[in-house]
Amino acid sequence: MATRSANKLPRLGRAAIKRSFQHLNSDKVLLNENVQQMKIVAGRNSRGSFGARQVFFMYFYYDKVPQLKFHNPSVLFSKSKGDVSAIVVELNDGNMKTLNIQGKDPEEILQCVKDKFAFTDTSYFSYPIVTS
């Protein structure tokens, strides 16, 4: 039975943690208080596969959604596959709103989310930025 020694584990230095924190703070999007859940649906292309269009979706999901999660810990995020690429947002009152993201790049998707569901005044929320 082999055990892994402590010196063979990957190390995260201060620089890696600082880069991660800077990345999470790069797009500060604070969602409205009435947003309860955000479901990101990956759509199929015209031939029924998840091919090249999946690249934009995966970039958005793995790059932008962690930033949204970081600034909105009370919102539940999930992903699924469907026929059309969309973001389904469930509000506290039970209403559901759908954003069509078919053919949009990750920056356009994030801007669409900002326009529909983000606070307009973010000066109320200020997170300290660790620089050292």
Buried (B, 14 or more C-beta within 10 A) or exposed (E): EEEEEEEEEEEEEEEEEEEEBEEBBEBBBBBBEEBBBBBBBBBBEEEEEBEEBBEBBBBBBEBBBBBBBBBBEEBEBEBEEEEEBBBBBBBEEEEEEEBEBEEBEBEEBBBBBBEBBBBEEEEEEEEEEEEE
